[in-house]
Amino acid sequence: MRRRDLLAAVGAGAAGFAGCQTRANSTDSGTPTPPACEGATGRRVTLADTADVPGAAELVIDPVVLTAHSSPESPARVRIELANTGARREANVVDDTRCHLFNRNGRSDDGGLWLYRSQDAPGRDERAGECWTLDRVPDGRPAYRAYSCGGYTLASGGQRYFTYEVWDDYLADGYMRPGTYRFTTPVRIGYEGDVEAVEFDWWLELDVQR
């Protein structure tokens, strides 16, 4: 289902905010080294599309682009609202210090971008120069947190909000290359083992433009 592009006013009327380009480096022996941040080009992130939520789930998942432009001072940001329009039930979307909507698969499906929950995002001292990419050797293995998340009880009418920073994927070539990026996550609503529980894959797509 095509969704409206929702943009916040943070720099929404500006074009050409400073960004960065990164390139993977290697030594003479071919050993990968952290990316270098160079150049100055802007990036604009908009909401392209989202998956339909099955009606039986009685759940609303609504993403909004809070900050469309990525600059050396601030990354692009996306907020996702999850609202239970049905009865009190359990969801596998846990809202605590470790678990959230994209805690296990914040990397875009085909690589290129990462979604980091704001309170868990890397620090400024961990990025390459002024680029929103990790200053880390691209060894080809994305790192995910190795723990499982249980269920979280959602009251009828209950809402949860998740805010994510949009970062470049340091494992991929280039820096936030223009294109459309999809992020997919499994959702279960209803108590585990309940025959009325609904499970589905939900996704959103973000467009990146210069």
MDTraj code that builds the backbone (N, CA, C; nanometers):
import mdtraj as md
import numpy as np

residues = "MET ARG ARG ARG ASP LEU LEU ALA ALA VAL GLY ALA GLY ALA ALA GLY PHE ALA GLY CYS GLN THR ARG ALA ASN SER THR ASP SER GLY THR PRO THR PRO PRO ALA CYS GLU GLY ALA THR GLY ARG ARG VAL THR LEU ALA ASP THR ALA ASP VAL PRO GLY ALA ALA GLU LEU VAL ILE ASP PRO VAL VAL LEU THR ALA HIS SER SER PRO GLU SER PRO ALA ARG VAL ARG ILE GLU LEU ALA ASN THR GLY ALA ARG ARG GLU ALA ASN VAL VAL ASP ASP THR ARG CYS HIS LEU PHE ASN ARG ASN GLY ARG SER ASP ASP GLY GLY LEU TRP LEU TYR ARG SER GLN ASP ALA PRO GLY ARG ASP GLU ARG ALA GLY GLU CYS TRP THR LEU ASP ARG VAL PRO ASP GLY ARG PRO ALA TYR ARG ALA TYR SER CYS GLY GLY TYR THR LEU ALA SER GLY GLY GLN ARG TYR PHE THR TYR GLU VAL TRP ASP ASP TYR LEU ALA ASP GLY TYR MET ARG PRO GLY THR TYR ARG PHE THR THR PRO VAL ARG ILE GLY TYR GLU GLY ASP VAL GLU ALA VAL GLU PHE ASP TRP TRP LEU GLU LEU ASP VAL GLN ARG".split()
xyz = np.array([
    [0.0855, -0.1181, 0.0000],
    [0.0000, 0.0000, 0.0000],
    [0.0889, 0.1228, 0.0000],
    [0.0664, 0.2108, -0.0954],
    [0.1452, 0.3332, -0.1026],
    [0.1095, 0.4226, 0.0140],
    [0.2069, 0.4693, 0.0880],
    [0.1813, 0.5547, 0.2033],
    [0.2272, 0.6968, 0.1739],
    [0.1716, 0.7922, 0.2428],
    [0.2119, 0.9318, 0.2263],
    [0.3520, 0.9499, 0.2813],
    [0.4262, 1.0380, 0.2194],
    [0.5577, 1.0747, 0.2721],
    [0.5360, 1.1772, 0.3812],
    [0.5729, 1.1422, 0.5032],
    [0.5536, 1.2319, 0.6158],
    [0.6878, 1.2863, 0.6594],
    [0.7042, 1.4165, 0.6476],
    [0.8321, 1.4784, 0.6796],
    [0.8152, 1.5790, 0.7918],
    [0.9101, 1.5820, 0.8808],
    [0.9090, 1.6832, 0.9855],
    [0.9664, 1.8123, 0.9308],
    [0.9568, 1.9150, 1.0101],
    [1.0011, 2.0459, 0.9634],
    [1.1495, 2.0676, 0.9824],
    [1.2189, 1.9684, 1.0330],
    [1.3618, 1.9863, 1.0599],
    [1.4361, 1.9936, 0.9283],
    [1.4632, 2.1129, 0.8823],
    [1.5365, 2.1317, 0.7584],
    [1.4578, 2.0911, 0.6366],
    [1.3253, 2.0774, 0.6465],
    [1.2478, 2.0235, 0.5354],
    [1.2548, 2.1127, 0.4135],
    [1.2717, 2.2432, 0.4337],
    [1.2733, 2.3309, 0.3181],
    [1.4115, 2.3504, 0.2612],
    [1.5107, 2.2887, 0.3188],
    [1.6477, 2.3102, 0.2719],
    [1.6897, 2.2015, 0.1770],
    [1.7798, 2.2356, 0.0878],
    [1.8349, 2.1373, -0.0050],
    [1.9856, 2.1465, 0.0023],
    [2.0507, 2.0316, -0.0067],
    [2.1952, 2.0317, -0.0101],
    [2.2610, 2.0425, 0.1246],
    [2.2007, 1.9841, 0.2279],
    [2.2699, 1.9781, 0.3570],
    [2.4003, 1.9020, 0.3392],
    [2.4989, 1.9361, 0.4167],
    [2.6274, 1.8678, 0.4046],
    [2.6148, 1.7243, 0.4511],
    [2.6692, 1.6339, 0.3735],
    [2.6759, 1.4950, 0.4138],
    [2.8164, 1.4490, 0.3890],
    [2.8351, 1.3207, 0.3658],
    [2.9695, 1.2709, 0.3407],
    [2.9622, 1.1556, 0.2433],
    [3.0745, 1.1238, 0.1845],
    [3.0894, 1.0029, 0.1069],
    [3.1929, 0.9180, 0.1772],
    [3.1728, 0.7876, 0.1768],
    [3.2722, 0.6998, 0.2364],
    [3.3185, 0.5998, 0.1332],
    [3.4369, 0.5529, 0.1516],
    [3.4870, 0.4458, 0.0665],
    [3.5664, 0.3505, 0.1540],
    [3.5549, 0.2229, 0.1234],
    [3.6293, 0.1225, 0.1985],
    [3.7752, 0.1289, 0.1587],
    [3.8626, 0.1247, 0.2546],
    [4.0054, 0.1263, 0.2293],
    [4.0641, -0.0129, 0.2482],
    [4.1823, -0.0340, 0.1962],
    [4.2547, -0.1580, 0.2213],
    [4.4035, -0.1283, 0.2161],
    [4.4787, -0.2093, 0.2844],
    [4.6231, -0.1944, 0.2835],
    [4.6779, -0.2557, 0.1556],
    [4.8094, -0.2430, 0.1356],
    [4.8719, -0.3011, 0.0172],
    [4.8504, -0.4516, 0.0109],
    [4.8301, -0.5139, 0.1251],
    [4.8100, -0.6590, 0.1280],
    [4.6641, -0.6967, 0.1043],
    [4.5767, -0.5956, 0.0896],
    [4.4362, -0.6239, 0.0661],
    [4.3544, -0.6359, 0.1930],
    [4.4163, -0.6109, 0.3068],
    [4.3439, -0.6203, 0.4334],
    [4.2476, -0.5039, 0.4466],
    [4.1172, -0.5286, 0.4731],
    [4.0214, -0.4189, 0.4863],
    [4.0558, -0.3294, 0.6045],
    [4.0291, -0.2011, 0.5883],
    [4.0477, -0.1038, 0.6951],
    [3.9185, -0.0233, 0.7070],
    [3.9002, 0.0519, 0.8165],
    [3.7764, 0.1292, 0.8334],
    [3.7519, 0.2243, 0.7170],
    [3.6266, 0.2593, 0.6892],
    [3.5947, 0.3491, 0.5785],
    [3.6474, 0.4890, 0.6032],
    [3.6766, 0.5594, 0.4942],
    [3.7194, 0.6982, 0.5034],
    [3.6015, 0.7871, 0.4649],
    [3.5838, 0.8949, 0.5387],
    [3.4740, 0.9886, 0.5122],
    [3.5303, 1.1034, 0.4307],
    [3.4764, 1.1220, 0.3116],
    [3.5293, 1.2278, 0.2265],
    [3.4173, 1.2837, 0.1392],
    [3.4404, 1.4021, 0.0842],
    [3.3418, 1.4647, -0.0015],
    [3.2367, 1.5393, 0.0797],
    [3.1404, 1.5987, 0.0100],
    [3.0333, 1.6723, 0.0772],
    [2.9101, 1.6728, -0.0119],
    [2.8172, 1.5815, 0.0136],
    [2.6923, 1.5763, -0.0604],
    [2.5788, 1.5534, 0.0371],
    [2.4611, 1.6073, 0.0062],
    [2.3476, 1.5935, 0.0959],
    [2.2745, 1.4614, 0.0770],
    [2.1957, 1.4246, 0.1749],
    [2.1108, 1.3059, 0.1676],
    [1.9724, 1.3431, 0.2221],
    [1.8696, 1.2967, 0.1553],
    [1.7318, 1.3197, 0.1982],
    [1.6628, 1.1847, 0.2064],
    [1.5996, 1.1580, 0.3181],
    [1.5330, 1.0293, 0.3412],
    [1.3826, 1.0526, 0.3500],
    [1.3052, 0.9778, 0.2709],
    [1.1596, 0.9861, 0.2745],
    [1.1013, 0.8461, 0.2852],
    [0.9774, 0.8418, 0.3303],
    [0.9061, 0.7154, 0.3406],
    [0.8487, 0.6800, 0.2042],
    [0.8843, 0.5623, 0.1515],
    [0.8387, 0.5211, 0.0192],
    [0.7134, 0.4351, 0.0256],
    [0.7113, 0.3369, 0.1148],
    [0.6002, 0.2425, 0.1183],
    [0.6086, 0.1606, 0.2469],
    [0.4977, 0.0974, 0.2827],
    [0.4961, 0.0054, 0.3961],
    [0.4084, -0.1138, 0.3629],
    [0.4272, -0.2212, 0.4369],
    [0.3440, -0.3400, 0.4198],
    [0.2071, -0.3158, 0.4825],
    [0.1057, -0.3831, 0.4279],
    [-0.0257, -0.3831, 0.4903],
    [-0.0215, -0.4703, 0.6159],
    [-0.0908, -0.4279, 0.7180],
    [-0.1069, -0.5085, 0.8393],
    [-0.2366, -0.5883, 0.8239],
    [-0.2334, -0.7219, 0.8408],
    [-0.3567, -0.8004, 0.8282],
    [-0.4670, -0.7478, 0.9199],
    [-0.5880, -0.7414, 0.8684],
    [-0.6987, -0.6917, 0.9480],
    [-0.7197, -0.7708, 1.0750],
    [-0.6939, -0.9024, 1.0687],
    [-0.7136, -0.9878, 1.1860],
    [-0.6182, -0.9521, 1.2993],
    [-0.5108, -0.8827, 1.2684],
    [-0.4137, -0.8465, 1.3717],
    [-0.4656, -0.7349, 1.4618],
    [-0.5591, -0.6558, 1.4127],
    [-0.6115, -0.5422, 1.4897],
    [-0.4967, -0.4611, 1.5496],
    [-0.4095, -0.4213, 1.4609],
    [-0.2868, -0.3534, 1.4999],
    [-0.2578, -0.2447, 1.3965],
    [-0.2088, -0.1326, 1.4430],
    [-0.1666, -0.0243, 1.3548],
    [-0.0166, -0.0058, 1.3708],
    [0.0560, -0.0046, 1.2594],
    [0.1991, 0.0253, 1.2609],
    [0.2194, 0.1418, 1.1647],
    [0.2571, 0.2551, 1.2184],
    [0.2588, 0.3787, 1.1404],
    [0.3949, 0.4474, 1.1505],
    [0.4759, 0.4443, 1.0437],
    [0.6060, 0.5111, 1.0462],
    [0.5961, 0.6559, 0.9969],
    [0.6800, 0.7415, 1.0534],
    [0.6873, 0.8826, 1.0148],
    [0.8344, 0.9220, 1.0079],
    [0.8736, 0.9928, 0.9028],
    [1.0088, 1.0469, 0.8947],
    [1.0115, 1.1760, 0.9759],
    [1.0860, 1.1748, 1.0847],
    [1.0949, 1.2923, 1.1710],
    [1.1967, 1.3932, 1.1198],
    [1.3116, 1.3440, 1.0764],
    [1.4191, 1.4287, 1.0240],
    [1.4576, 1.3763, 0.8878],
    [1.4292, 1.4522, 0.7848],
    [1.4501, 1.4034, 0.6486],
    [1.5940, 1.4181, 0.6016],
    [1.6621, 1.5226, 0.6475],
    [1.7972, 1.5505, 0.5982],
    [1.9030, 1.5016, 0.6962],
    [2.0053, 1.4425, 0.6404],
    [2.1197, 1.3975, 0.7182],
    [2.2317, 1.5004, 0.7016],
    [2.2821, 1.5516, 0.8122],
    [2.3894, 1.6505, 0.8106],
    [2.4962, 1.6061, 0.9087],
    [2.6123, 1.6689, 0.9087],
    [2.7148, 1.6311, 1.0059],
    [2.6672, 1.6449, 1.1503],
    [2.5677, 1.7313, 1.1720],
    [2.5192, 1.7536, 1.3082],
    [2.4124, 1.6530, 1.3505],
    [2.3383, 1.5979, 1.2545],
    [2.2258, 1.5119, 1.2912],
    [2.1951, 1.4137, 1.1796],
    [2.1678, 1.2865, 1.2153],
    [2.1276, 1.1888, 1.1133],
    [1.9790, 1.2020, 1.0826],
    [1.9347, 1.1395, 0.9751],
    [1.7912, 1.1286, 0.9491],
    [1.7303, 1.0399, 1.0575],
    [1.6014, 1.0644, 1.0903],
    [1.5351, 0.9880, 1.1956],
    [1.3963, 0.9456, 1.1518],
    [1.3592, 0.8261, 1.1948],
    [1.2269, 0.7705, 1.1661],
    [1.1624, 0.7276, 1.2972],
    [1.0355, 0.7610, 1.3153],
    [0.9611, 0.7142, 1.4318],
    [0.8504, 0.6199, 1.3866],
    [0.8341, 0.5083, 1.4582],
    [0.7312, 0.4102, 1.4253],
    [0.6369, 0.3957, 1.5439],
    [0.5096, 0.4173, 1.5187],
    [0.4074, 0.3989, 1.6218],
    [0.3426, 0.2620, 1.6045],
    [0.3289, 0.1894, 1.7134],
    [0.2590, 0.0618, 1.7156],
    [0.1416, 0.0758, 1.8117],
    [0.0197, 0.0545, 1.7612],
    [-0.1002, 0.0729, 1.8438],
    [-0.1881, -0.0511, 1.8360],
    [-0.2315, -0.0975, 1.9509],
    [-0.3193, -0.2142, 1.9601],
    [-0.4649, -0.1675, 1.9567],
    [-0.5364, -0.1984, 1.8481],
    [-0.6772, -0.1593, 1.8373],
    [-0.7706, -0.2725, 1.8782],
    [-0.7132, -0.3848, 1.9222],
    [-0.7930, -0.4988, 1.9661],
    [-0.7918, -0.5120, 2.1169],
    [-0.8190, -0.6331, 2.1634],
    [-0.8221, -0.6609, 2.3072],
    [-0.6798, -0.6656, 2.3638],
    [-0.6693, -0.6703, 2.4954],
    [-0.5400, -0.6845, 2.5632],
    [-0.4756, -0.8148, 2.5171],
    [-0.3549, -0.8036, 2.4643],
    [-0.2854, -0.9199, 2.4090],
    [-0.1353, -0.9041, 2.4248],
    [-0.0669, -1.0087, 2.3909],
    [0.0791, -1.0072, 2.3940],
    [0.1317, -0.9879, 2.2524],
    [0.2404, -0.9138, 2.2417],
    [0.3078, -0.8955, 2.1129],
    [0.4545, -0.9303, 2.1300],
    [0.5177, -0.9740, 2.0218],
    [0.6596, -1.0053, 2.0298],
    [0.7456, -0.8806, 2.0111],
    [0.6800, -0.7660, 1.9971],
    [0.7520, -0.6395, 1.9864],
    [0.7707, -0.5847, 2.1274],
    [0.8779, -0.6230, 2.1885],
    [0.9045, -0.5862, 2.3273],
    [0.9593, -0.4439, 2.3322],
    [0.9188, -0.3705, 2.4321],
    [0.9643, -0.2336, 2.4493],
    [1.0402, -0.2231, 2.5812],
    [1.1686, -0.2521, 2.5777],
    [1.2499, -0.2403, 2.6979],
    [1.3895, -0.1958, 2.6606],
    [1.4830, -0.2092, 2.7516],
    [1.6174, -0.1573, 2.7276],
    [1.6928, -0.2333, 2.6192],
    [1.6481, -0.3566, 2.5878],
    [1.7203, -0.4371, 2.4888],
    [1.6400, -0.4619, 2.3615],
    [1.5113, -0.4850, 2.3753],
    [1.4311, -0.5343, 2.2639],
    [1.3374, -0.4276, 2.2083],
    [1.3174, -0.4318, 2.0771],
    [1.2291, -0.3361, 2.0108],
    [1.1951, -0.3914, 1.8724],
    [1.1312, -0.3113, 1.7892],
    [1.0791, -0.3604, 1.6619],
    [1.1879, -0.4166, 1.5704],
    [1.3033, -0.3489, 1.5642],
    [1.4106, -0.3915, 1.4732],
    [1.5391, -0.4269, 1.5490],
    [1.5259, -0.4837, 1.6679],
    [1.6474, -0.5094, 1.7452],
    [1.7342, -0.6212, 1.6864],
    [1.6719, -0.7136, 1.6116],
    [1.7509, -0.8248, 1.5567],
    [1.7824, -0.8094, 1.4080],
    [1.7186, -0.7160, 1.3415],
    [1.7404, -0.7044, 1.1965],
    [1.7275, -0.5597, 1.1521],
    [1.8109, -0.4733, 1.2108],
    [1.8078, -0.3323, 1.1759],
    [1.8750, -0.2995, 1.0444],
    [1.9416, -0.3973, 0.9848],
    [2.0050, -0.3745, 0.8542],
    [1.9019, -0.3933, 0.7435],
    [1.9059, -0.3074, 0.6424],
    [1.8130, -0.3220, 0.5314],
    [1.8315, -0.4578, 0.4659],
    [1.7247, -0.5093, 0.4058],
    [1.7236, -0.6471, 0.3562],
    [1.8403, -0.6778, 0.2637],
    [1.8746, -0.5844, 0.1754],
    [1.9838, -0.6057, 0.0807],
    [2.1091, -0.5278, 0.1174],
    [2.1163, -0.4806, 0.2410],
    [2.2317, -0.4037, 0.2843],
    [2.2248, -0.2598, 0.2333],
    [2.3098, -0.1750, 0.2882],
    [2.3178, -0.0362, 0.2444],
    [2.2817, 0.0641, 0.3514],
    [2.1840, 0.0291, 0.4384],
    [2.1427, 0.1180, 0.5471],
    [2.1216, 0.0389, 0.6747],
    [2.1300, 0.1110, 0.7882],
    [2.0977, 0.0534, 0.9187],
    [1.9985, 0.1439, 0.9894],
    [1.9097, 0.0836, 1.0665],
    [1.8231, 0.1563, 1.1594],
    [1.8698, 0.1245, 1.3010],
    [1.9180, 0.2276, 1.3722],
    [1.9584, 0.2118, 1.5113],
    [1.8568, 0.2835, 1.6001],
    [1.8002, 0.2121, 1.6986],
    [1.7125, 0.2801, 1.7923],
    [1.7910, 0.3925, 1.8591],
    [1.7281, 0.5079, 1.8721],
    [1.8002, 0.6283, 1.9141],
    [1.8802, 0.6086, 2.0422],
    [1.8183, 0.5447, 2.1426],
    [1.8897, 0.5295, 2.2694],
    [2.0006, 0.4243, 2.2627],
    [2.0044, 0.3457, 2.1552],
    [2.1078, 0.2444, 2.1403],
    [2.2066, 0.2782, 2.0288],
    [2.1880, 0.3904, 1.9608],
    [2.2692, 0.4237, 1.8434],
    [2.4153, 0.4451, 1.8828],
    [2.5073, 0.4168, 1.7908],
    [2.6485, 0.4434, 1.8183],
    [2.6702, 0.5909, 1.8501],
    [2.7760, 0.6199, 1.9219],
    [2.8075, 0.7580, 1.9550],
    [2.8776, 0.8287, 1.8407],
    [2.8823, 0.9598, 1.8496],
    [2.9489, 1.0385, 1.7454],
    [3.0964, 1.0011, 1.7324],
    [3.1570, 0.9611, 1.8432],
    [3.2983, 0.9252, 1.8384],
    [3.3212, 0.7895, 1.7731],
    [3.2136, 0.7185, 1.7383],
    [3.2263, 0.5882, 1.6734],
    [3.2090, 0.5963, 1.5219],
    [3.1812, 0.7152, 1.4702],
    [3.1572, 0.7260, 1.3265],
    [3.2841, 0.7689, 1.2531],
    [3.2835, 0.7469, 1.1232],
    [3.3968, 0.7844, 1.0390],
    [3.3829, 0.9316, 1.0013],
    [3.4714, 1.0145, 1.0528],
    [3.4652, 1.1566, 1.0237],
    [3.3307, 1.2147, 1.0624],
    [3.2681, 1.2876, 0.9695],
    [3.1366, 1.3456, 0.9932],
    [3.0268, 1.2656, 0.9223],
    [3.0603, 1.1458, 0.8770],
    [2.9625, 1.0593, 0.8116],
    [2.8897, 0.9744, 0.9155],
    [2.7656, 0.9425, 0.8886],
    [2.6879, 0.8566, 0.9780],
    [2.7078, 0.7119, 0.9364],
    [2.8313, 0.6682, 0.9521],
    [2.8700, 0.5301, 0.9260],
    [2.9748, 0.4922, 1.0290],
    [2.9779, 0.3664, 1.0694],
    [3.0702, 0.3244, 1.1741],
    [3.2141, 0.3250, 1.1261],
    [3.3013, 0.3719, 1.2113],
    [3.4447, 0.3685, 1.1850],
    [3.4946, 0.2308, 1.2269],
    [3.4623, 0.1337, 1.1460],
    [3.4889, -0.0055, 1.1813],
    [3.5340, -0.0819, 1.0569],
    [3.6220, -0.1776, 1.0770],
    [3.6709, -0.2568, 0.9636],
    [3.5548, -0.3382, 0.9050],
    [3.5248, -0.3226, 0.7769],
    [3.4168, -0.3992, 0.7137],
    [3.4587, -0.5428, 0.6872],
    [3.4339, -0.6300, 0.7853],
    [3.4781, -0.7687, 0.7733],
    [3.3746, -0.8580, 0.7055],
    [3.2629, -0.7986, 0.6606],
    [3.1639, -0.8772, 0.5876],
    [3.0624, -0.9484, 0.6738],
    [3.0709, -0.9332, 0.8056],
    [2.9789, -1.0035, 0.8951],
    [2.9010, -0.9031, 0.9788],
    [2.7734, -0.8803, 0.9461],
    [2.6939, -0.7888, 1.0280],
    [2.6787, -0.8419, 1.1693],
    [2.6881, -0.7542, 1.2680],
    [2.6804, -0.7968, 1.4081],
    [2.5408, -0.7723, 1.4620],
    [2.4788, -0.8777, 1.5169],
    [2.3492, -0.8663, 1.5801],
    [2.3620, -0.9062, 1.7266],
    [2.2793, -0.8480, 1.8100],
    [2.2850, -0.8797, 1.9515],
    [2.2295, -1.0197, 1.9760],
    [2.3068, -1.1013, 2.0428],
    [2.2758, -1.2442, 2.0561],
    [2.1911, -1.2720, 2.1795],
    [2.0666, -1.2278, 2.1799],
    [1.9753, -1.2652, 2.2861],
    [1.8344, -1.2682, 2.2285],
    [1.7482, -1.3449, 2.2926],
    [1.6110, -1.3558, 2.2445],
    [1.5222, -1.2612, 2.3244],
    [1.4101, -1.2239, 2.2641],
    [1.3164, -1.1329, 2.3275],
    [1.1829, -1.2037, 2.3475],
    [1.1272, -1.1922, 2.4661],
    [0.9991, -1.2537, 2.4943],
    [0.8840, -1.1647, 2.4519],
    [0.7655, -1.1933, 2.5046],
    [0.6482, -1.1167, 2.4687],
    [0.6308, -0.9933, 2.5567],
    [0.5482, -0.9018, 2.5097],
    [0.5194, -0.7786, 2.5821],
    [0.3692, -0.7570, 2.5762],
    [0.3055, -0.7393, 2.6886],
    [0.1605, -0.7247, 2.6923],
    [0.1193, -0.5840, 2.6504],
    [0.0298, -0.5781, 2.5520],
    [-0.0244, -0.4518, 2.5053],
    [-0.1687, -0.4397, 2.5519],
    [-0.1987, -0.3349, 2.6251],
    [-0.3357, -0.3114, 2.6672],
    [-0.4199, -0.2717, 2.5471],
    [-0.5489, -0.2897, 2.5560],
    [-0.6377, -0.2442, 2.4500],
    [-0.6223, -0.0927, 2.4346],
    [-0.5933, -0.0488, 2.3136],
    [-0.5678, 0.0926, 2.2900],
    [-0.4261, 0.1347, 2.3238],
    [-0.3425, 0.0408, 2.3686],
    [-0.2052, 0.0733, 2.4052],
    [-0.1206, 0.1111, 2.2851],
    [-0.0250, 0.2011, 2.3073],
    [0.0625, 0.2481, 2.2012],
    [0.2085, 0.2398, 2.2441],
    [0.2954, 0.2157, 2.1475],
    [0.4386, 0.2189, 2.1703],
    [0.5029, 0.2969, 2.0566],
    [0.6087, 0.3719, 2.0889],
    [0.6785, 0.4505, 1.9875],
    [0.8259, 0.4107, 1.9862],
    [0.8778, 0.3926, 1.8675],
    [1.0185, 0.3562, 1.8492],
    [1.0816, 0.4587, 1.7554],
    [1.1883, 0.5222, 1.7980],
    [1.2577, 0.6201, 1.7145],
    [1.3929, 0.5638, 1.6719],
    [1.4192, 0.5721, 1.5426],
    [1.5422, 0.5145, 1.4867],
    [1.6233, 0.6206, 1.4127],
    [1.7543, 0.6108, 1.4240],
    [1.8455, 0.6907, 1.3435],
    [1.8824, 0.6111, 1.2184],
    [1.8898, 0.6800, 1.1066],
    [1.9240, 0.6162, 0.9793],
    [2.0734, 0.6347, 0.9544],
    [2.1452, 0.5242, 0.9557],
    [2.2902, 0.5251, 0.9335],
    [2.3239, 0.4501, 0.8055],
    [2.4373, 0.4855, 0.7502],
    [2.4938, 0.4097, 0.6386],
    [2.5381, 0.2715, 0.6877],
    [2.5365, 0.1763, 0.5979],
    [2.5843, 0.0407, 0.6270],
    [2.7333, 0.0356, 0.5967],
    [2.8145, 0.0324, 0.7009],
    [2.9596, 0.0363, 0.6805],
    [3.0128, -0.0860, 0.6067],
    [2.9302, -0.1919, 0.5965],
    [2.9724, -0.3126, 0.5242],
    [2.9546, -0.2983, 0.3736],
    [2.8798, -0.1970, 0.3306],
    [2.8506, -0.1788, 0.1879],
    [2.9393, -0.0706, 0.1283],
    [2.9629, -0.0787, -0.0004],
    [3.0409, 0.0227, -0.0699],
    [2.9605, 0.1520, -0.0804],
    [3.0323, 0.2642, -0.0857],
    [2.9661, 0.3927, -0.1001],
    [2.9039, 0.4396, 0.0295],
    [2.8366, 0.5552, 0.0217],
    [2.7751, 0.6145, 0.1406],
    [2.6300, 0.6490, 0.1128],
    [2.5384, 0.5808, 0.1795],
    [2.3951, 0.6072, 0.1650],
    [2.3596, 0.6313, 0.0189],
    [2.3872, 0.5306, -0.0620],
    [2.3640, 0.5447, -0.2062],
    [2.2156, 0.5689, -0.2360],
    [2.1849, 0.6592, -0.3293],
    [2.0448, 0.6836, -0.3642],
    [1.9752, 0.5548, -0.4063],
    [1.8521, 0.5383, -0.3632],
    [1.7758, 0.4185, -0.3947],
    [1.6709, 0.3930, -0.2887],
    [1.6028, 0.2799, -0.3009],
    [1.4984, 0.2403, -0.2072],
    [1.5467, 0.1219, -0.1250],
    [1.5306, 0.1316, 0.0057],
    [1.5791, 0.0298, 0.0985],
    [1.4619, -0.0242, 0.1807],
    [1.4515, -0.1577, 0.1863],
    [1.3438, -0.2221, 0.2621],
    [1.3988, -0.2839, 0.3901],
    [1.3246, -0.2674, 0.4985],
    [1.3564, -0.3271, 0.6279],
    [1.2384, -0.4158, 0.6673],
    [1.2650, -0.5435, 0.6951],
    [1.1591, -0.6397, 0.7246],
    [1.1779, -0.6971, 0.8642],
    [1.0680, -0.7133, 0.9370],
    [1.0738, -0.7717, 1.0709],
    [0.9502, -0.8580, 1.0950],
    [0.9633, -0.9719, 1.1645],
    [0.8473, -1.0565, 1.1945],
    [0.7684, -1.0011, 1.3136],
    [0.6384, -1.0055, 1.3049],
    [0.5506, -0.9565, 1.4112],
    [0.4524, -1.0666, 1.4489],
    [0.4347, -1.0874, 1.5786],
    [0.3309, -1.1781, 1.6280],
    [0.2455, -1.1029, 1.7285],
    [0.1138, -1.1073, 1.7103],
    [0.0219, -1.0447, 1.8035],
    [-0.0728, -1.1516, 1.8560],
    [-0.0803, -1.1665, 1.9856],
    [-0.1560, -1.2749, 2.0480],
    [-0.0621, -1.3601, 2.1301],
    [-0.1157, -1.4262, 2.2308],
    [-0.0317, -1.5072, 2.3183],
    [0.0242, -1.6277, 2.2438],
    [0.1493, -1.6608, 2.2694],
    [0.2161, -1.7713, 2.2019],
    [0.1373, -1.9006, 2.2235],
    [0.1134, -1.9713, 2.1144],
    [0.0371, -2.0950, 2.1212],
    [-0.1123, -2.0746, 2.1052],
    [-0.1584, -1.9503, 2.1100],
    [-0.3008, -1.9204, 2.0927],
    [-0.3373, -1.9390, 1.9452],
    [-0.4448, -2.0137, 1.9195],
    [-0.4847, -2.0390, 1.7806],
    [-0.5280, -1.9101, 1.7118],
    [-0.5617, -1.8082, 1.7877],
    [-0.6041, -1.6817, 1.7296],
    [-0.4884, -1.5826, 1.7137],
    [-0.3698, -1.6229, 1.7503],
    [-0.2535, -1.5365, 1.7326],
    [-0.2291, -1.5128, 1.5834],
    [-0.1852, -1.3937, 1.5497],
    [-0.1595, -1.3577, 1.4103],
    [-0.0104, -1.3291, 1.3948],
    [0.0515, -1.3920, 1.2975],
    [0.1927, -1.3698, 1.2678],
    [0.2075, -1.3223, 1.1241],
    [0.2935, -1.2250, 1.1032],
    [0.3154, -1.1727, 0.9685],
    [0.4485, -1.0986, 0.9641],
    [0.5006, -1.0803, 0.8446],
    [0.6205, -0.9997, 0.8242],
    [0.5772, -0.8580, 0.7890],
    [0.6292, -0.7623, 0.8641],
    [0.6007, -0.6222, 0.8341],
    [0.7271, -0.5553, 0.7840],
    [0.7112, -0.4660, 0.6882],
    [0.8277, -0.3965, 0.6335],
    [0.7948, -0.2498, 0.6044],
    [0.8996, -0.1714, 0.5980],
    [0.8886, -0.0356, 0.5466],
    [1.0017, -0.0124, 0.4490],
    [0.9792, 0.0792, 0.3565],
    [1.0795, 0.1145, 0.2577],
    [1.1122, 0.2627, 0.2698],
    [1.2412, 0.2928, 0.2675],
    [1.2898, 0.4293, 0.2723],
    [1.3600, 0.4628, 0.1419],
    [1.3303, 0.5810, 0.0900],
    [1.4008, 0.6328, -0.0279],
    [1.5127, 0.7243, 0.0169],
    [1.6290, 0.7083, -0.0441],
    [1.7423, 0.7971, -0.0184],
    [1.7724, 0.8738, -0.1467],
    [1.7804, 1.0056, -0.1362],
    [1.8108, 1.0911, -0.2502],
    [1.9245, 1.1854, -0.2135],
    [1.9956, 1.2274, -0.3152],
    [2.1040, 1.3254, -0.2924],
    [2.0437, 1.4645, -0.2710],
])
top = md.Topology()
chain = top.add_chain()
for i, resn in enumerate(residues, 1):
    res = top.add_residue(resn, chain, resSeq=i)
    for name in ("N", "CA", "C"):
        top.add_atom(name, md.element.get_by_symbol(name[0]), res)
traj = md.Trajectory(xyz[None], top)
